Amino acid sequence: MGALDDLTKKAQDFVEENKDTINEALNSQQAEDISDKVLDAVSDAAKKVTPDEHDEKVDAVRENIDKAIGTEP
């Protein structure tokens, strides 16, 4: 398990060293556009496999995730 621990440590170090760049990327218009497409596809798929009564909940979850990524508040 040493290799996995080493990989995890390297990933944590990378994120810490590049925190500002990562935050800028997550809050960019490009991230907004991509996340909207992905979230639309995932929520549409979820609505197809769940009863219609859960559509509002799926939309609420999608909206909350969307607020955390991209440029739209």
Biopython code that builds the backbone (N, CA, C, O; Angstrom):
import numpy as np
from Bio.PDB.StructureBuilder import StructureBuilder

atoms = [
    (1, "MET", "N", (0.814, -1.191, 0.000)),
    (1, "MET", "CA", (0.000, 0.000, 0.000)),
    (1, "MET", "C", (0.864, 1.264, 0.000)),
    (1, "MET", "O", (0.326, 2.369, -0.072)),
    (2, "GLY", "N", (2.154, 1.128, 0.077)),
    (2, "GLY", "CA", (3.061, 2.259, 0.066)),
    (2, "GLY", "C", (2.949, 3.087, -1.197)),
    (2, "GLY", "O", (3.001, 4.315, -1.135)),
    (3, "ALA", "N", (2.795, 2.438, -2.344)),
    (3, "ALA", "CA", (2.687, 3.165, -3.606)),
    (3, "ALA", "C", (1.423, 4.021, -3.634)),
    (3, "ALA", "O", (1.451, 5.150, -4.123)),
    (4, "LEU", "N", (0.320, 3.494, -3.116)),
    (4, "LEU", "CA", (-0.933, 4.245, -3.077)),
    (4, "LEU", "C", (-0.804, 5.442, -2.145)),
    (4, "LEU", "O", (-1.287, 6.532, -2.451)),
    (5, "ASP", "N", (-0.153, 5.233, -1.010)),
    (5, "ASP", "CA", (0.062, 6.332, -0.075)),
    (5, "ASP", "C", (0.930, 7.420, -0.705)),
    (5, "ASP", "O", (0.674, 8.610, -0.519)),
    (6, "ASP", "N", (1.953, 7.009, -1.448)),
    (6, "ASP", "CA", (2.846, 7.948, -2.119)),
    (6, "ASP", "C", (2.091, 8.745, -3.180)),
    (6, "ASP", "O", (2.266, 9.957, -3.299)),
    (7, "LEU", "N", (1.263, 8.063, -3.938)),
    (7, "LEU", "CA", (0.461, 8.726, -4.971)),
    (7, "LEU", "C", (-0.519, 9.719, -4.346)),
    (7, "LEU", "O", (-0.708, 10.823, -4.858)),
    (8, "THR", "N", (-1.132, 9.322, -3.252)),
    (8, "THR", "CA", (-2.063, 10.207, -2.548)),
    (8, "THR", "C", (-1.346, 11.453, -2.044)),
    (8, "THR", "O", (-1.858, 12.565, -2.174)),
    (9, "LYS", "N", (-0.177, 11.269, -1.476)),
    (9, "LYS", "CA", (0.618, 12.398, -0.967)),
    (9, "LYS", "C", (1.000, 13.338, -2.104)),
    (9, "LYS", "O", (0.919, 14.557, -1.951)),
    (10, "LYS", "N", (1.417, 12.785, -3.241)),
    (10, "LYS", "CA", (1.783, 13.612, -4.389)),
    (10, "LYS", "C", (0.573, 14.402, -4.887)),
    (10, "LYS", "O", (0.703, 15.575, -5.238)),
    (11, "ALA", "N", (-0.584, 13.780, -4.921)),
    (11, "ALA", "CA", (-1.805, 14.459, -5.358)),
    (11, "ALA", "C", (-2.159, 15.586, -4.391)),
    (11, "ALA", "O", (-2.523, 16.682, -4.818)),
    (12, "GLN", "N", (-2.054, 15.320, -3.105)),
    (12, "GLN", "CA", (-2.355, 16.348, -2.107)),
    (12, "GLN", "C", (-1.385, 17.518, -2.231)),
    (12, "GLN", "O", (-1.790, 18.678, -2.149)),
    (13, "ASP", "N", (-0.104, 17.210, -2.427)),
    (13, "ASP", "CA", (0.897, 18.264, -2.598)),
    (13, "ASP", "C", (0.604, 19.090, -3.847)),
    (13, "ASP", "O", (0.700, 20.317, -3.821)),
    (14, "PHE", "N", (0.249, 18.417, -4.939)),
    (14, "PHE", "CA", (-0.065, 19.112, -6.184)),
    (14, "PHE", "C", (-1.240, 20.071, -5.998)),
    (14, "PHE", "O", (-1.190, 21.223, -6.428)),
    (15, "VAL", "N", (-2.285, 19.582, -5.357)),
    (15, "VAL", "CA", (-3.469, 20.423, -5.133)),
    (15, "VAL", "C", (-3.104, 21.618, -4.260)),
    (15, "VAL", "O", (-3.521, 22.742, -4.542)),
    (16, "GLU", "N", (-2.338, 21.386, -3.217)),
    (16, "GLU", "CA", (-1.960, 22.476, -2.320)),
    (16, "GLU", "C", (-1.094, 23.511, -3.042)),
    (16, "GLU", "O", (-1.288, 24.713, -2.863)),
    (17, "GLU", "N", (-0.160, 23.058, -3.840)),
    (17, "GLU", "CA", (0.738, 23.961, -4.557)),
    (17, "GLU", "C", (0.018, 24.748, -5.657)),
    (17, "GLU", "O", (0.454, 25.838, -6.026)),
    (18, "ASN", "N", (-1.061, 24.208, -6.170)),
    (18, "ASN", "CA", (-1.760, 24.828, -7.300)),
    (18, "ASN", "C", (-3.176, 25.263, -6.953)),
    (18, "ASN", "O", (-4.028, 25.387, -7.832)),
    (19, "LYS", "N", (-3.417, 25.490, -5.687)),
    (19, "LYS", "CA", (-4.759, 25.810, -5.201)),
    (19, "LYS", "C", (-5.368, 27.012, -5.931)),
    (19, "LYS", "O", (-6.530, 26.962, -6.335)),
    (20, "ASP", "N", (-4.609, 28.074, -6.100)),
    (20, "ASP", "CA", (-5.146, 29.273, -6.753)),
    (20, "ASP", "C", (-5.499, 29.008, -8.209)),
    (20, "ASP", "O", (-6.559, 29.425, -8.675)),
    (21, "THR", "N", (-4.629, 28.325, -8.924)),
    (21, "THR", "CA", (-4.879, 28.009, -10.330)),
    (21, "THR", "C", (-6.094, 27.104, -10.475)),
    (21, "THR", "O", (-6.903, 27.288, -11.384)),
    (22, "ILE", "N", (-6.222, 26.135, -9.587)),
    (22, "ILE", "CA", (-7.366, 25.216, -9.615)),
    (22, "ILE", "C", (-8.655, 25.984, -9.351)),
    (22, "ILE", "O", (-9.658, 25.761, -10.028)),
    (23, "ASN", "N", (-8.636, 26.879, -8.382)),
    (23, "ASN", "CA", (-9.830, 27.675, -8.080)),
    (23, "ASN", "C", (-10.211, 28.566, -9.255)),
    (23, "ASN", "O", (-11.393, 28.712, -9.568)),
    (24, "GLU", "N", (-9.212, 29.164, -9.908)),
    (24, "GLU", "CA", (-9.494, 29.988, -11.089)),
    (24, "GLU", "C", (-10.129, 29.147, -12.193)),
    (24, "GLU", "O", (-11.078, 29.582, -12.845)),
    (25, "ALA", "N", (-9.603, 27.947, -12.398)),
    (25, "ALA", "CA", (-10.134, 27.069, -13.446)),
    (25, "ALA", "C", (-11.568, 26.649, -13.133)),
    (25, "ALA", "O", (-12.415, 26.623, -14.026)),
    (26, "LEU", "N", (-11.842, 26.320, -11.876)),
    (26, "LEU", "CA", (-13.188, 25.895, -11.496)),
    (26, "LEU", "C", (-14.195, 27.035, -11.586)),
    (26, "LEU", "O", (-15.393, 26.799, -11.741)),
    (27, "ASN", "N", (-13.712, 28.261, -11.488)),
    (27, "ASN", "CA", (-14.604, 29.411, -11.536)),
    (27, "ASN", "C", (-14.518, 30.152, -12.863)),
    (27, "ASN", "O", (-14.760, 31.358, -12.913)),
    (28, "SER", "N", (-14.183, 29.455, -13.923)),
    (28, "SER", "CA", (-14.066, 30.070, -15.243)),
    (28, "SER", "C", (-15.337, 29.841, -16.062)),
    (28, "SER", "O", (-16.162, 28.991, -15.726)),
    (29, "GLN", "N", (-15.479, 30.602, -17.127)),
    (29, "GLN", "CA", (-16.622, 30.429, -18.024)),
    (29, "GLN", "C", (-16.558, 29.067, -18.707)),
    (29, "GLN", "O", (-17.590, 28.439, -18.942)),
    (30, "GLN", "N", (-15.349, 28.609, -19.026)),
    (30, "GLN", "CA", (-15.195, 27.296, -19.665)),
    (30, "GLN", "C", (-15.689, 26.193, -18.730)),
    (30, "GLN", "O", (-16.371, 25.265, -19.166)),
    (31, "ALA", "N", (-15.345, 26.294, -17.449)),
    (31, "ALA", "CA", (-15.829, 25.306, -16.481)),
    (31, "ALA", "C", (-17.343, 25.365, -16.373)),
    (31, "ALA", "O", (-18.002, 24.335, -16.231)),
    (32, "GLU", "N", (-17.896, 26.576, -16.439)),
    (32, "GLU", "CA", (-19.354, 26.739, -16.384)),
    (32, "GLU", "C", (-20.017, 26.038, -17.561)),
    (32, "GLU", "O", (-20.994, 25.309, -17.387)),
    (33, "ASP", "N", (-19.486, 26.260, -18.757)),
    (33, "ASP", "CA", (-20.065, 25.653, -19.960)),
    (33, "ASP", "C", (-19.990, 24.128, -19.914)),
    (33, "ASP", "O", (-20.962, 23.439, -20.223)),
    (34, "ILE", "N", (-18.842, 23.618, -19.531)),
    (34, "ILE", "CA", (-18.660, 22.162, -19.469)),
    (34, "ILE", "C", (-19.530, 21.566, -18.376)),
    (34, "ILE", "O", (-20.192, 20.550, -18.587)),
    (35, "SER", "N", (-19.529, 22.195, -17.212)),
    (35, "SER", "CA", (-20.316, 21.647, -16.103)),
    (35, "SER", "C", (-21.800, 21.666, -16.425)),
    (35, "SER", "O", (-22.524, 20.743, -16.051)),
    (36, "ASP", "N", (-22.268, 22.708, -17.115)),
    (36, "ASP", "CA", (-23.688, 22.753, -17.494)),
    (36, "ASP", "C", (-24.050, 21.579, -18.396)),
    (36, "ASP", "O", (-25.091, 20.948, -18.211)),
    (37, "LYS", "N", (-23.200, 21.287, -19.362)),
    (37, "LYS", "CA", (-23.463, 20.167, -20.269)),
    (37, "LYS", "C", (-23.474, 18.839, -19.521)),
    (37, "LYS", "O", (-24.355, 18.004, -19.731)),
    (38, "VAL", "N", (-22.489, 18.652, -18.648)),
    (38, "VAL", "CA", (-22.408, 17.399, -17.896)),
    (38, "VAL", "C", (-23.591, 17.275, -16.942)),
    (38, "VAL", "O", (-24.226, 16.224, -16.866)),
    (39, "LEU", "N", (-23.884, 18.345, -16.219)),
    (39, "LEU", "CA", (-24.994, 18.296, -15.258)),
    (39, "LEU", "C", (-26.335, 18.092, -15.953)),
    (39, "LEU", "O", (-27.199, 17.387, -15.432)),
    (40, "ASP", "N", (-26.520, 18.698, -17.122)),
    (40, "ASP", "CA", (-27.757, 18.481, -17.885)),
    (40, "ASP", "C", (-27.893, 17.011, -18.283)),
    (40, "ASP", "O", (-28.965, 16.420, -18.153)),
    (41, "ALA", "N", (-26.805, 16.432, -18.765)),
    (41, "ALA", "CA", (-26.840, 15.031, -19.196)),
    (41, "ALA", "C", (-27.108, 14.097, -18.019)),
    (41, "ALA", "O", (-27.903, 13.164, -18.131)),
    (42, "VAL", "N", (-26.453, 14.347, -16.906)),
    (42, "VAL", "CA", (-26.630, 13.486, -15.730)),
    (42, "VAL", "C", (-28.043, 13.629, -15.168)),
    (42, "VAL", "O", (-28.677, 12.633, -14.820)),
    (43, "SER", "N", (-28.533, 14.855, -15.079)),
    (43, "SER", "CA", (-29.885, 15.031, -14.530)),
    (43, "SER", "C", (-30.943, 14.448, -15.467)),
    (43, "SER", "O", (-31.929, 13.877, -15.002)),
    (44, "ASP", "N", (-30.751, 14.583, -16.763)),
    (44, "ASP", "CA", (-31.690, 13.968, -17.721)),
    (44, "ASP", "C", (-31.687, 12.450, -17.581)),
    (44, "ASP", "O", (-32.742, 11.817, -17.617)),
    (45, "ALA", "N", (-30.500, 11.869, -17.422)),
    (45, "ALA", "CA", (-30.396, 10.414, -17.259)),
    (45, "ALA", "C", (-31.074, 9.983, -15.953)),
    (45, "ALA", "O", (-31.778, 8.975, -15.917)),
    (46, "ALA", "N", (-30.858, 10.747, -14.892)),
    (46, "ALA", "CA", (-31.476, 10.414, -13.603)),
    (46, "ALA", "C", (-32.997, 10.472, -13.699)),
    (46, "ALA", "O", (-33.692, 9.633, -13.126)),
    (47, "LYS", "N", (-33.513, 11.462, -14.424)),
    (47, "LYS", "CA", (-34.966, 11.595, -14.573)),
    (47, "LYS", "C", (-35.563, 10.437, -15.373)),
    (47, "LYS", "O", (-36.715, 10.058, -15.162)),
    (48, "LYS", "N", (-34.777, 9.883, -16.288)),
    (48, "LYS", "CA", (-35.272, 8.759, -17.088)),
    (48, "LYS", "C", (-35.406, 7.480, -16.276)),
    (48, "LYS", "O", (-36.254, 6.639, -16.577)),
    (49, "VAL", "N", (-34.575, 7.326, -15.247)),
    (49, "VAL", "CA", (-34.589, 6.068, -14.492)),
    (49, "VAL", "C", (-35.304, 6.181, -13.147)),
    (49, "VAL", "O", (-35.436, 5.189, -12.430)),
    (50, "THR", "N", (-35.762, 7.379, -12.803)),
    (50, "THR", "CA", (-36.506, 7.544, -11.550)),
    (50, "THR", "C", (-37.936, 7.962, -11.868)),
    (50, "THR", "O", (-38.203, 8.506, -12.939)),
    (51, "PRO", "N", (-38.846, 7.712, -10.950)),
    (51, "PRO", "CA", (-40.232, 8.140, -11.160)),
    (51, "PRO", "C", (-40.320, 9.661, -11.301)),
    (51, "PRO", "O", (-39.510, 10.392, -10.731)),
    (52, "ASP", "N", (-41.299, 10.124, -12.058)),
    (52, "ASP", "CA", (-41.466, 11.560, -12.323)),
    (52, "ASP", "C", (-41.576, 12.386, -11.044)),
    (52, "ASP", "O", (-41.217, 13.563, -11.041)),
    (53, "GLU", "N", (-42.058, 11.795, -9.974)),
    (53, "GLU", "CA", (-42.224, 12.546, -8.725)),
    (53, "GLU", "C", (-40.893, 13.012, -8.137)),
    (53, "GLU", "O", (-40.877, 13.855, -7.239)),
    (54, "HIS", "N", (-39.774, 12.472, -8.634)),
    (54, "HIS", "CA", (-38.454, 12.854, -8.132)),
    (54, "HIS", "C", (-37.770, 13.901, -9.006)),
    (54, "HIS", "O", (-36.646, 14.306, -8.708)),
    (55, "ASP", "N", (-38.413, 14.340, -10.059)),
    (55, "ASP", "CA", (-37.807, 15.309, -10.976)),
    (55, "ASP", "C", (-37.400, 16.604, -10.280)),
    (55, "ASP", "O", (-36.328, 17.144, -10.551)),
    (56, "GLU", "N", (-38.246, 17.102, -9.389)),
    (56, "GLU", "CA", (-37.922, 18.342, -8.687)),
    (56, "GLU", "C", (-36.680, 18.186, -7.817)),
    (56, "GLU", "O", (-35.859, 19.100, -7.737)),
    (57, "LYS", "N", (-36.539, 17.047, -7.175)),
    (57, "LYS", "CA", (-35.367, 16.785, -6.337)),
    (57, "LYS", "C", (-34.111, 16.705, -7.207)),
    (57, "LYS", "O", (-33.067, 17.243, -6.838)),
    (58, "VAL", "N", (-34.206, 16.043, -8.346)),
    (58, "VAL", "CA", (-33.072, 15.945, -9.273)),
    (58, "VAL", "C", (-32.670, 17.349, -9.724)),
    (58, "VAL", "O", (-31.482, 17.666, -9.768)),
    (59, "ASP", "N", (-33.638, 18.182, -10.055)),
    (59, "ASP", "CA", (-33.351, 19.555, -10.484)),
    (59, "ASP", "C", (-32.692, 20.369, -9.361)),
    (59, "ASP", "O", (-31.788, 21.165, -9.616)),
    (60, "ALA", "N", (-33.144, 20.168, -8.137)),
    (60, "ALA", "CA", (-32.575, 20.894, -6.995)),
    (60, "ALA", "C", (-31.120, 20.490, -6.756)),
    (60, "ALA", "O", (-30.267, 21.337, -6.492)),
    (61, "VAL", "N", (-30.850, 19.202, -6.851)),
    (61, "VAL", "CA", (-29.477, 18.718, -6.670)),
    (61, "VAL", "C", (-28.594, 19.277, -7.778)),
    (61, "VAL", "O", (-27.480, 19.731, -7.516)),
    (62, "ARG", "N", (-29.083, 19.246, -9.014)),
    (62, "ARG", "CA", (-28.318, 19.768, -10.149)),
    (62, "ARG", "C", (-27.995, 21.240, -9.939)),
    (62, "ARG", "O", (-26.871, 21.671, -10.192)),
    (63, "GLU", "N", (-28.970, 22.011, -9.478)),
    (63, "GLU", "CA", (-28.784, 23.440, -9.252)),
    (63, "GLU", "C", (-27.740, 23.701, -8.168)),
    (63, "GLU", "O", (-26.909, 24.599, -8.309)),
    (64, "ASN", "N", (-27.780, 22.929, -7.102)),
    (64, "ASN", "CA", (-26.809, 23.107, -6.009)),
    (64, "ASN", "C", (-25.389, 22.802, -6.468)),
    (64, "ASN", "O", (-24.450, 23.511, -6.106)),
    (65, "ILE", "N", (-25.233, 21.756, -7.259)),
    (65, "ILE", "CA", (-23.907, 21.427, -7.774)),
    (65, "ILE", "C", (-23.441, 22.525, -8.731)),
    (65, "ILE", "O", (-22.277, 22.925, -8.704)),
    (66, "ASP", "N", (-24.345, 23.003, -9.568)),
    (66, "ASP", "CA", (-23.991, 24.036, -10.551)),
    (66, "ASP", "C", (-23.500, 25.311, -9.882)),
    (66, "ASP", "O", (-22.617, 25.985, -10.412)),
    (67, "LYS", "N", (-24.057, 25.648, -8.731)),
    (67, "LYS", "CA", (-23.639, 26.851, -8.007)),
    (67, "LYS", "C", (-22.189, 26.763, -7.549)),
    (67, "LYS", "O", (-21.533, 27.791, -7.380)),
    (68, "ALA", "N", (-21.677, 25.545, -7.346)),
    (68, "ALA", "CA", (-20.319, 25.362, -6.836)),
    (68, "ALA", "C", (-19.258, 25.398, -7.918)),
    (68, "ALA", "O", (-18.068, 25.484, -7.612)),
    (69, "ILE", "N", (-19.664, 25.334, -9.181)),
    (69, "ILE", "CA", (-18.711, 25.268, -10.283)),
    (69, "ILE", "C", (-19.025, 26.342, -11.306)),
    (69, "ILE", "O", (-20.188, 26.562, -11.644)),
    (70, "GLY", "N", (-18.006, 27.005, -11.794)),
    (70, "GLY", "CA", (-18.203, 27.950, -12.889)),
    (70, "GLY", "C", (-18.389, 29.371, -12.411)),
    (70, "GLY", "O", (-17.940, 29.746, -11.328)),
    (71, "THR", "N", (-19.061, 30.160, -13.239)),
    (71, "THR", "CA", (-19.161, 31.598, -12.972)),
    (71, "THR", "C", (-20.533, 32.057, -12.523)),
    (71, "THR", "O", (-20.672, 33.176, -12.027)),
    (72, "GLU", "N", (-21.540, 31.235, -12.679)),
    (72, "GLU", "CA", (-22.883, 31.639, -12.283)),
    (72, "GLU", "C", (-23.105, 31.360, -10.801)),
    (72, "GLU", "O", (-22.822, 30.261, -10.324)),
    (73, "PRO", "N", (-23.608, 32.350, -10.077)),
    (73, "PRO", "CA", (-23.848, 32.158, -8.615)),
    (73, "PRO", "C", (-25.044, 31.263, -8.349)),
    (73, "PRO", "O", (-25.376, 31.005, -7.192)),
]
sb = StructureBuilder()
sb.init_structure("model")
sb.init_model(0)
sb.init_chain("A")
sb.init_seg("    ")
for serial, (resi, resn, name, xyz) in enumerate(atoms, 1):
    if name == "N":
        sb.init_residue(resn, " ", resi, " ")
    sb.init_atom(name, np.array(xyz, "f"), 0.0, 1.0, " ", f" {name:<3s}", serial, name[0])
structure = sb.get_structure()
